Amino acid sequence: MQLSDITLVLATRDEASNIAAFLRSIPAELQLVVVDASRDETPELIERLRPSRTLVLREPGNVTEVARTD
């Protein structure tokens, strides 16, 4: 298995002050999916700092609300 075969799913909320360091810590080959419920500039920072192999899904609420299927 290669890093390019792995997808990391990350839930974020108002992490603008921490997200740059986190993004620097993960390999560029890793696919990143971010489920973001921020009220700050976290999603914009993610898109600007890691434009490749990254998908940002903007969802209000929290992870359990997003995961509901009913």
C-alpha positions as CSV (number, residue, x, y, z in Angstrom):
1,M,0.0,0.0,0.0
2,Q,1.2,3.5,-0.8
3,L,0.3,6.8,0.9
4,S,-1.5,7.9,-2.3
5,D,-4.0,5.0,-1.6
6,I,-5.0,6.4,1.8
7,T,-7.6,9.1,2.5
8,L,-7.5,11.0,5.7
9,V,-10.9,12.4,6.9
10,L,-10.6,15.3,9.3
11,A,-13.4,17.1,11.1
12,T,-12.6,20.7,11.9
13,R,-14.2,23.7,13.6
14,D,-12.5,27.0,14.1
15,E,-9.0,25.7,13.8
16,A,-7.5,28.6,11.9
17,S,-4.7,29.0,14.4
18,N,-3.7,25.3,14.2
19,I,-4.4,24.2,10.7
20,A,-1.2,25.3,9.0
21,A,1.0,23.3,11.3
22,F,-1.3,20.2,10.9
23,L,-1.2,20.5,7.1
24,R,2.6,20.7,7.2
25,S,2.7,17.5,9.2
26,I,0.9,15.3,6.7
27,P,2.5,13.9,3.6
28,A,1.5,15.6,0.3
29,E,0.7,12.2,-1.3
30,L,-2.1,11.6,1.2
31,Q,-5.6,12.4,0.1
32,L,-7.3,14.8,2.6
33,V,-11.1,15.2,3.0
34,V,-12.0,17.9,5.5
35,V,-15.6,18.2,7.0
36,D,-15.6,21.7,8.3
37,A,-18.1,23.5,10.5
38,S,-16.0,26.6,11.1
39,R,-17.1,30.1,11.7
40,D,-13.6,31.4,11.1
41,E,-11.3,31.2,8.0
42,T,-10.2,27.5,8.5
43,P,-11.7,26.2,5.2
44,E,-10.2,29.0,3.2
45,L,-6.8,28.4,4.8
46,I,-7.0,24.7,4.0
47,E,-7.8,25.4,0.4
48,R,-5.0,28.0,0.0
49,L,-2.3,26.0,1.9
50,R,-3.1,22.6,0.4
51,P,-4.8,23.0,-3.0
52,S,-3.9,19.5,-4.2
53,R,-5.4,16.2,-3.1
54,T,-7.7,18.1,-0.8
55,L,-11.5,18.3,-0.6
56,V,-13.2,20.6,1.9
57,L,-16.9,19.9,2.7
58,R,-18.5,22.8,4.5
59,E,-21.1,21.5,6.9
60,P,-22.7,23.4,9.7
61,G,-23.2,21.5,12.9
62,N,-21.0,18.7,14.0
63,V,-19.7,15.3,12.8
64,T,-22.7,13.4,14.3
65,E,-25.2,15.7,12.6
66,V,-23.4,15.2,9.2
67,A,-23.3,11.4,9.6
68,R,-27.1,11.1,10.2
69,T,-29.0,9.4,7.4
70,D,-32.6,9.8,8.5
